[in-house]
Amino acid sequence: MSLENIIKSVNKIDNDSARALNKIKKMIAGGASSTMRVLPYHKPLVISKADGAYVWSVEGNKLLDFNMGYGPLLFGHRSELIDEAIKKELGIRGAVLGYATELYYDVASLIKDAFPSVELLRFSSSGTEVVQTAVRLARAFTGRKEIILFEGHYHGSSDSVYHKYSATVEELISQKKYRPIQGTQGMCGAPFNAYVLPWNDLELLESFLAENGKNIAAVLMEPVMGNSGVIPPGSDYLSGVRKLTEKYGIVLIFDEIITGFRIARGGAQERYGVYSDITTFSKAMTGGFPTSAIGGRKEIMELLSNGSVFHGGVYSGNPLSLAVTLATQKEYKSNGDRIYRHLEEISDIFANGLKNIFAEKRIPVLIQKVGAMLSLRFLKDKNDAEINNYRDSVLKTDPLRYIIFQHHLQDAGVYIHPNHIEPLYFATAHTKDIVGKALEIIKNVVNAIDFSATLTD
């Protein structure tokens, strides 16, 4: 089945979710406030209720959720820990204050405890904002303009970094001197003063910096790729990048918005033992309440203190967000060993179960996992044993089969995102019994689909 036919079949769906979505579209552009929530091939799904590991559609269908709010919900939906922190803070300072509180110190101390690379910290409202600030800081600190980004990495939608991270390989090859392709219309040629290189290729980065290193202000990356499916760094890649940035006086920025507090309490930096100059945080930092943070070396972060670099925002560091973050961070510190051991265990059970299900049907798939995030890809060739970068992901995988699989799975009561670049996320609410139930449903779905016929119209 072609993508065009899949979209046609989606448009013919007439249920409560489809009707609710059509009503929403009369007021909300596209039907949602994020493009990824209403892709053309996304089966209509409007949620009326959520709890723990489950969501309920407006039809009343109960779905086991492996999207978890695109990663933040490490404790699942409507966590009692978070709900109680919200209620308590609403009775003390309210939602927005506009003044400093001791929450700043308390929360920052716990984040610093988890991330030794953070000496000073600032709070903000979104990942896009803190990445924008990180780039400004790097340019101001080094006095240089150029930054290095990587293919398939997403760092928010600001003009300084939003390149076409889902570009075709042909588009990437045609770009001269690794200059970026703008991510959307309306950017007037931005991002400016940036290069976009293939990731996980230390030799290429080394040769590039040999020619351009003195002009580079920052190297910005996801230390584990999570916006092109899950792709771990090569064994010596992060440490090699760290050495190269130090050699050329370049600021190394790790975007740990996905990985921070998810793949370990100390994120990728704890897991791989490589530390950045600046780190950006959000998502699991709060366990699911909207806020973000940027932290790093004191000499860099003090550019915010002395006014050299501006950073602001009415909602930055609001007491409600910080109260939730404080409760979450205390839980990580007190019970982190138990939390991350559980997440590793259930995600391992799930990954191994998936491998067995598809192996029995002789369907070539690749499952890659780092901590509590996992990706499943249908392969074009059974001999493709690994995917190391964005180009591999595009060339070696079959996204149409994934969409068809996701549609059947959603109908059967398990939700994963229909775009295979979006990881599956695990939460403490996912018990062994729940994971076992999900695998049973997946096995029945896989047995029911004739995958040999899915690519013919």
C-alpha positions as CSV (number, residue, x, y, z in Angstrom):
1,M,0.0,0.0,0.0
2,S,1.3,3.4,-0.9
3,L,1.4,6.4,1.5
4,E,-1.2,8.1,-0.7
5,N,-3.6,5.2,-0.2
6,I,-2.9,5.1,3.5
7,I,-3.8,8.8,3.8
8,K,-7.0,8.2,1.8
9,S,-8.0,5.4,4.1
10,V,-7.4,7.6,7.1
11,N,-9.5,10.3,5.7
12,K,-12.5,7.9,5.3
13,I,-12.6,7.1,9.0
14,D,-15.8,8.2,10.6
15,N,-15.7,7.8,14.4
16,D,-16.0,10.0,17.4
17,S,-12.3,10.9,17.3
18,A,-12.5,11.9,13.6
19,R,-15.6,14.0,14.2
20,A,-14.0,15.6,17.3
21,L,-10.9,16.4,15.3
22,N,-12.9,18.0,12.5
23,K,-14.6,20.2,15.0
24,I,-11.2,21.2,16.6
25,K,-9.9,22.0,13.2
26,K,-12.4,24.8,12.9
27,M,-10.6,26.6,15.7
28,I,-7.1,25.1,15.8
29,A,-4.9,25.2,12.7
30,G,-4.4,21.6,11.6
31,G,-6.3,20.3,14.7
32,A,-3.4,20.4,17.2
33,S,-0.7,22.7,18.5
34,S,2.1,20.5,17.2
35,T,2.5,19.1,13.6
36,M,3.6,15.7,14.9
37,R,0.3,15.1,16.6
38,V,-1.8,15.3,13.4
39,L,0.3,13.8,10.6
40,P,-1.7,13.1,7.4
41,Y,-1.4,9.3,8.0
42,H,-2.2,9.5,11.7
43,K,-5.4,7.6,12.5
44,P,-7.8,10.0,14.3
45,L,-7.3,9.9,18.0
46,V,-8.7,12.4,20.5
47,I,-8.1,11.6,24.2
48,S,-10.7,12.1,26.9
49,K,-8.9,10.6,29.9
50,A,-5.4,9.4,30.9
51,D,-4.1,7.5,33.9
52,G,-0.9,5.6,34.6
53,A,0.1,3.6,31.5
54,Y,-3.2,4.1,29.7
55,V,-5.2,6.7,27.7
56,W,-8.8,6.6,26.7
57,S,-10.2,7.9,23.3
58,V,-13.4,9.8,23.1
59,E,-15.0,6.6,21.8
60,G,-14.1,5.0,25.1
61,N,-11.3,2.8,23.7
62,K,-8.6,2.1,26.3
63,L,-5.1,2.2,24.8
64,L,-1.8,1.2,26.4
65,D,0.5,4.2,25.9
66,F,4.1,4.0,24.8
67,N,4.3,7.6,23.7
68,M,4.2,9.0,27.2
69,G,3.8,12.6,26.1
70,Y,6.8,12.3,23.7
71,G,9.0,11.3,26.6
72,P,8.4,13.5,29.7
73,L,6.1,11.2,31.6
74,L,8.6,9.0,33.4
75,F,6.1,8.2,36.1
76,G,3.1,7.8,33.7
77,H,0.0,9.9,33.3
78,R,-1.4,11.7,36.3
79,S,1.4,10.7,38.7
80,E,0.3,11.1,42.3
81,L,3.8,12.6,43.0
82,I,3.2,15.3,40.5
83,D,-0.5,15.9,41.2
84,E,0.3,16.4,44.9
85,A,3.2,18.8,44.2
86,I,0.8,20.9,42.0
87,K,-1.9,21.0,44.6
88,K,0.5,22.0,47.4
89,E,2.1,24.8,45.4
90,L,-1.2,26.2,44.3
91,G,-2.0,26.8,47.9
92,I,1.3,28.5,48.7
93,R,2.5,30.8,45.8
94,G,0.2,30.0,42.9
95,A,1.1,29.3,39.3
96,V,3.0,32.5,38.3
97,L,4.8,34.8,40.7
98,G,7.4,37.1,39.0
99,Y,9.8,37.0,41.9
100,A,12.7,34.9,43.0
101,T,11.9,32.0,45.4
102,E,14.2,29.5,47.2
103,L,12.8,26.9,44.8
104,Y,15.4,28.2,42.4
105,Y,18.2,27.0,44.7
106,D,16.6,23.8,45.8
107,V,15.9,22.6,42.3
108,A,19.2,23.7,40.8
109,S,21.1,21.9,43.6
110,L,19.5,18.6,42.7
111,I,20.1,19.0,39.0
112,K,23.7,19.9,39.7
113,D,24.0,16.8,41.9
114,A,23.0,14.7,38.9
115,F,25.0,16.6,36.3
116,P,28.6,17.5,37.6
117,S,29.2,19.5,34.4
118,V,26.6,22.1,35.5
119,E,28.0,24.9,37.7
120,L,25.3,27.5,37.1
121,L,21.8,27.1,35.8
122,R,18.8,29.0,34.5
123,F,15.2,28.0,34.1
124,S,13.0,28.6,31.1
125,S,9.8,27.4,29.5
126,S,10.7,25.2,26.5
127,G,13.4,23.3,24.9
128,T,13.5,25.7,22.0
129,E,14.2,28.6,24.3
130,V,17.1,27.0,26.2
131,V,18.8,25.7,23.0
132,Q,18.6,29.3,21.6
133,T,20.2,30.6,24.7
134,A,22.9,27.9,24.6
135,V,23.9,29.0,21.1
136,R,24.0,32.6,22.0
137,L,26.2,31.9,25.0
138,A,28.6,29.8,22.9
139,R,28.9,32.6,20.3
140,A,29.3,35.3,22.9
141,F,31.9,33.2,24.9
142,T,34.1,32.3,22.0
143,G,33.6,35.4,19.9
144,R,32.9,33.1,16.9
145,K,29.8,32.8,14.7
146,E,29.7,29.3,13.2
147,I,28.1,26.3,14.9
148,I,28.0,22.6,13.9
149,L,24.8,20.7,13.9
150,F,24.1,17.1,12.8
151,E,21.8,15.3,10.3
152,G,18.7,14.0,11.9
153,H,19.1,15.9,15.2
154,Y,16.3,18.2,16.3
155,H,16.9,21.1,18.7
156,G,13.6,23.0,18.6
157,S,12.3,25.5,16.0
158,S,14.3,28.6,16.5
159,D,15.9,30.1,13.4
160,S,19.4,29.6,14.8
161,V,19.2,25.8,14.6
162,Y,16.0,24.6,12.8
163,H,17.4,22.8,9.8
164,K,15.5,20.2,7.8
165,Y,16.4,17.3,10.1
166,S,14.1,15.0,8.0
167,A,15.7,15.8,4.7
168,T,16.2,13.2,2.0
169,V,19.6,11.8,1.5
170,E,19.7,13.3,-2.0
171,E,19.0,16.7,-0.5
172,L,21.8,16.3,2.0
173,I,24.3,15.1,-0.6
174,S,23.5,18.1,-2.9
175,Q,24.2,20.7,-0.1
176,K,27.6,22.2,-0.7
177,K,30.1,22.5,2.2
178,Y,27.6,20.9,4.7
179,R,25.5,24.1,4.8
180,P,22.0,23.5,6.3
181,I,18.7,23.2,4.6
182,Q,16.1,25.5,6.2
183,G,13.6,23.6,8.2
184,T,10.5,25.4,7.1
185,Q,9.2,28.3,5.0
186,G,9.5,31.7,6.5
187,M,13.1,31.4,7.7
188,C,14.5,33.7,5.1
189,G,17.5,31.5,4.6
190,A,18.2,30.7,8.2
191,P,19.8,28.9,10.0
192,F,22.8,31.2,9.3
193,N,26.4,30.5,10.3
194,A,25.8,26.8,10.7
195,Y,27.0,23.5,9.3
196,V,25.2,20.2,9.3
197,L,27.4,17.1,9.4
198,P,26.7,13.4,9.5
199,W,26.7,12.1,13.1
200,N,28.8,9.3,14.6
201,D,31.6,9.9,12.1
202,L,34.6,11.1,14.2
203,E,37.0,11.0,11.3
204,L,34.8,13.3,9.3
205,L,34.4,15.8,12.2
206,E,38.2,15.8,12.8
207,S,39.0,16.6,9.2
208,F,36.3,19.3,9.1
209,L,37.6,20.9,12.2
210,A,41.2,20.8,10.9
211,E,40.0,23.3,8.2
212,N,37.3,25.2,10.1
213,G,37.9,24.7,13.8
214,K,39.1,28.2,14.6
215,N,35.8,29.6,13.3
216,I,33.5,27.3,15.2
217,A,31.7,28.5,18.4
218,A,29.8,25.4,19.3
219,V,29.2,21.7,18.5
220,L,25.5,21.0,19.3
221,M,24.2,17.4,19.4
222,E,21.8,14.9,20.9
223,P,24.3,12.7,22.7
224,V,22.0,9.8,21.9
225,M,19.9,10.4,18.8
226,G,16.2,10.4,19.7
227,N,14.7,12.3,16.8
228,S,15.5,9.8,14.1
229,G,14.6,6.8,16.1
230,V,17.1,5.7,18.8
231,I,20.7,5.7,17.7
232,P,23.4,5.3,20.3
233,P,26.8,7.0,19.9
234,G,29.7,4.8,18.8
235,S,32.0,3.5,21.5
236,D,34.5,6.3,21.3
237,Y,32.5,9.0,19.5
238,L,31.4,11.2,22.4
239,S,34.9,11.1,24.0
240,G,36.5,11.8,20.7
241,V,34.2,14.8,20.1
242,R,35.0,16.1,23.6
243,K,38.7,16.0,22.8
244,L,38.3,17.8,19.5
245,T,36.2,20.6,21.0
246,E,38.7,21.1,23.7
247,K,41.6,21.2,21.2
248,Y,39.9,24.0,19.1
249,G,38.4,25.9,22.0
250,I,34.8,25.0,20.9
251,V,31.9,24.9,23.3
252,L,30.3,21.5,23.4
253,I,26.5,21.6,23.9
254,F,24.7,18.4,24.8
255,D,20.9,18.6,24.1
256,E,19.7,16.3,26.9
257,I,16.1,17.4,26.6
258,I,15.1,13.8,25.8
259,T,18.0,11.8,27.5
260,G,18.4,13.9,30.7
261,F,16.9,12.0,33.6
262,R,15.5,9.4,31.2
263,I,18.3,7.0,30.2
264,A,19.9,7.6,33.6
265,R,19.5,10.2,36.4
266,G,22.6,11.9,35.0
267,G,21.4,11.4,31.4
268,A,23.9,10.5,28.6
269,Q,26.7,12.2,30.5
270,E,26.4,9.7,33.4
271,R,25.8,6.8,31.0
272,Y,28.8,7.5,28.8
273,G,31.1,9.4,31.2
274,V,31.5,12.4,28.8
275,Y,30.7,15.9,30.0
276,S,29.6,18.9,28.0
277,D,30.2,22.6,28.5
278,I,26.5,23.5,28.3
279,T,23.5,21.2,28.8
280,T,19.9,21.8,28.0
281,F,17.1,20.0,29.9
282,S,13.3,19.5,29.8
283,K,10.9,16.6,29.5
284,A,11.8,14.0,32.2
285,M,13.5,16.7,34.3
286,T,10.1,17.4,35.6
287,G,8.4,14.1,35.0
288,G,5.9,15.8,32.8
289,F,5.2,19.4,33.7
290,P,6.2,22.1,31.1
291,T,9.5,23.7,31.9
292,S,13.2,23.6,30.8
293,A,16.6,24.5,32.0
294,I,20.1,25.3,30.7
295,G,23.2,24.7,32.8
296,G,27.0,24.7,32.3
297,R,30.4,26.0,33.1
298,K,30.4,29.0,35.4
299,E,32.5,31.2,33.2
300,I,30.0,30.7,30.3
301,M,26.8,31.0,32.3
302,E,28.0,34.2,34.0
303,L,27.5,35.9,30.6
304,L,23.8,35.8,31.7
305,S,24.6,37.3,35.1
306,N,26.6,40.3,33.8
307,G,24.1,41.1,31.0
308,S,26.3,40.2,28.1
309,V,23.7,37.7,26.9
310,F,20.0,38.2,27.4
311,H,17.6,35.6,28.7
312,G,14.1,36.2,30.0
313,G,10.5,35.0,30.0
314,V,7.4,35.7,32.1
315,Y,7.0,32.0,32.8
316,S,10.7,31.1,33.3
317,G,11.1,29.5,36.7
318,N,7.5,29.9,37.7
319,P,6.8,28.4,41.1
320,L,4.4,25.7,39.9
321,S,6.8,24.2,37.4
322,L,9.7,24.3,39.9
323,A,7.6,22.8,42.7
324,V,6.8,19.8,40.4
325,T,10.5,19.7,39.3
326,L,11.6,19.7,43.0
327,A,9.3,16.8,43.8
328,T,10.5,14.9,40.8
329,Q,14.2,15.6,41.4
330,K,13.9,14.5,45.1
331,E,12.3,11.2,43.9
332,Y,15.2,10.6,41.4
333,K,17.8,11.3,44.1
334,S,16.1,9.1,46.8
335,N,14.9,6.3,44.6
336,G,16.8,6.6,41.4
337,D,18.5,3.1,41.7
338,R,15.1,1.5,41.9
339,I,13.5,3.7,39.2
340,Y,16.2,3.2,36.6
341,R,16.6,-0.5,37.4
342,H,12.9,-1.0,36.8
343,L,13.0,1.0,33.5
344,E,15.9,-1.0,32.2
345,E,14.3,-4.3,33.2
346,I,10.9,-3.7,31.6
347,S,12.4,-2.1,28.4
348,D,14.7,-5.1,28.1
349,I,11.8,-7.5,28.4
350,F,9.9,-5.5,25.8
351,A,12.9,-5.3,23.4
352,N,13.6,-9.1,23.6
353,G,9.9,-9.9,23.3
354,L,9.7,-7.8,20.1
355,K,12.8,-9.5,18.6
356,N,11.3,-12.9,19.2
357,I,7.9,-12.0,17.8
358,F,9.3,-10.7,14.5
359,A,12.0,-13.4,14.3
360,E,9.3,-16.1,14.4
361,K,7.6,-14.5,11.4
362,R,11.0,-13.9,9.7
363,I,10.2,-10.2,9.3
364,P,13.4,-8.1,9.3
365,V,13.3,-5.5,11.9
366,L,15.9,-3.6,14.0
367,I,15.4,-2.7,17.6
368,Q,17.7,-0.2,19.2
369,K,17.4,0.8,22.8
370,V,19.2,3.0,25.3
371,G,17.7,3.0,28.7
372,A,14.0,3.7,28.8
373,M,13.7,4.7,25.1
374,L,13.5,2.3,22.2
375,S,12.9,2.3,18.5
376,L,11.6,-0.3,16.1
377,R,12.3,-0.1,12.4
378,F,11.2,-2.4,9.6
379,L,14.3,-3.1,7.4
380,K,14.4,-3.3,3.6
381,D,17.2,-5.9,3.9
382,K,17.5,-8.5,6.5
383,N,21.3,-8.2,6.5
384,D,21.2,-4.6,7.8
385,A,22.4,-5.3,11.4
386,E,22.6,-1.8,12.7
387,I,21.8,1.9,12.1
388,N,24.5,4.4,13.1
389,N,23.3,7.7,11.7
390,Y,20.4,9.5,10.0
391,R,21.3,8.5,6.5
392,D,21.3,4.8,7.6
393,S,17.9,5.3,9.0
394,V,16.5,6.7,5.8
395,L,18.2,4.3,3.4
396,K,17.8,1.0,5.3
397,T,14.2,1.3,6.7
398,D,10.7,0.9,5.5
399,P,8.4,3.5,7.1
400,L,5.3,2.4,5.3
401,R,5.3,-1.0,6.9
402,Y,5.7,0.7,10.3
403,I,2.7,2.9,9.7
404,I,0.5,-0.1,8.7
405,F,1.8,-1.9,11.8
406,Q,1.0,1.1,14.0
407,H,-2.6,1.4,12.6
408,H,-3.3,-2.2,13.4
409,L,-1.7,-1.9,16.8
410,Q,-3.8,1.2,17.6
411,D,-7.0,-0.6,16.7
412,A,-5.9,-3.5,19.0
413,G,-5.3,-1.2,22.0
414,V,-1.6,-0.3,22.0
415,Y,-0.4,3.2,21.0
416,I,3.0,3.9,19.5
417,H,3.6,7.0,17.3
418,P,3.0,6.3,13.6
419,N,6.2,7.9,12.6
420,H,9.1,5.5,13.1
421,I,11.5,8.3,14.0
422,E,9.6,8.8,17.3
423,P,10.9,6.5,20.0
424,L,8.8,4.4,22.3
425,Y,9.1,5.6,25.9
426,F,8.7,3.6,29.1
427,A,7.5,4.8,32.5
428,T,7.4,3.4,36.0
429,A,3.7,2.9,35.4
430,H,4.6,0.2,32.8
431,T,4.7,-3.0,35.0
432,K,5.9,-6.4,33.9
433,D,2.3,-7.5,33.6
434,I,1.5,-4.5,31.4
435,V,4.5,-5.1,29.2
436,G,3.6,-8.7,28.9
437,K,0.0,-7.7,27.8
438,A,1.4,-5.3,25.2
439,L,3.7,-8.1,23.8
440,E,0.7,-10.5,23.6
441,I,-1.3,-7.8,21.6
442,I,1.7,-7.1,19.4
443,K,2.2,-10.8,18.6
444,N,-1.5,-11.2,17.6
445,V,-1.2,-8.1,15.4
446,V,1.9,-9.3,13.7
447,N,0.4,-12.7,13.1
448,A,-2.7,-11.1,11.6
449,I,-0.9,-8.8,9.1
450,D,0.2,-10.1,5.7
451,F,3.4,-8.1,5.5
452,S,4.3,-9.5,2.1
453,A,1.3,-7.7,0.7
454,T,1.6,-4.4,2.5
455,L,3.7,-2.8,-0.2
456,T,1.3,-3.5,-3.1
457,D,-1.6,-1.3,-4.0
